Amino acid sequence: MEDHLREAVILATLIVTPAVFGEFEAELERLEMRTPEHRALLAAILAHGGAEDLRARLEADLGAPALEKLFRPRHVQIAPPVRRPGDLDLARMCLAEELAKLAARRGAEREISEAAEDMAEVADEGLTWRLRQAAEAVSRAIRSGEGDESADFVIGPNGALLRREERDAFARLLEEIGHDRSRKTPE
């Protein structure tokens, strides 16, 4: 579902700000959409190469209902580049971020799938390392747009994303419990 939402924002952004198409054309050509509707929209966008009248051309090729369906969900309507059509910088930033997040998630999915196959044979430290690298890549991609807030998180030994303050509070609690046990005398 997350991929579907990201794909919709990418397509909508390209439609409302077609001038950025050329900068992302190579990535878009390699992009695999998950639904037939999104595949059809992407193919039409690629065919028209970011024309100024892109929306009109897409309506002519695919019909107005296809575009209405794309723009209907609330998450597409509130996406900043959709709310501010023609803002080149915002469209560039959004497209770069959404494409990076999609690539990271899909790369992690492939890595996990391959790791599951490898586990049937032999599970070793190399497999664990690969899974951790995949998890870290997804984590970095997701945090890429969060600014300074991302510094409040750390990746735990198991690859999970943890709030730094929660990890530190837990460490203090463990230390206190350990300290209290050493002071108690058996009855």
Helices and strands as residue ranges (DSSP letters): H 2-16, G 18-20, H 21-30, H 36-48, H 54-62, H 64-71, H 74-77, H 80-83, H 88-121, H 125-143, G 147-152, E 153-155, E 161-163, H 164-183
